[in-house]
Amino acid sequence: MSNNIPQLFLENFTSSGNLTSDTNSNIYSKKVDPNTFNGITFVMFFSKPCCKDEIKVFEDLNKRINEINSNRPIPLKFYLYEVSKGTNSAIISILEHAPYRIMGYPYVVTFFNGEFCSVYRPNALPEPDKLANEIVSYGYKITQKSLCNMSM
């Protein structure tokens, strides 16, 4: 995997499964970080050697981030989380209050301003050749329909 896409680690999550940059605090006292994770964030959880094509899609989306976000009121962001860097049982136990469970790969979780929004489960994820368009379209849909508790 190349280094051109941001990685997240277990420390980047609150016990409620939201996103944070508060990596030094206790898991139960971490706060959601709407500044670092502003906009719509897609996090793909994967396990090696799975998901090479989907990782490539996320890398390509990240390369085009400025183009994708031009003239958007709400930016899109893309991150990867390699599950082997924190076993699935650790994810389940530490993110015990999360409204999602990582079951199968790839698993894409969507956040708005760092707070959980929705999930693309592996059986609902489009084929890699359609994934980029689906994710960008989904980002527009979330924005236009004010889903995910957004206040605009």
Helices and strands as residue ranges (DSSP letters): G 10-12, E 40-46, H 52-63, H 65-69, E 76-82, G 83-85, H 88-94, E 107-112, E 115-120, G 122-124, H 128-145
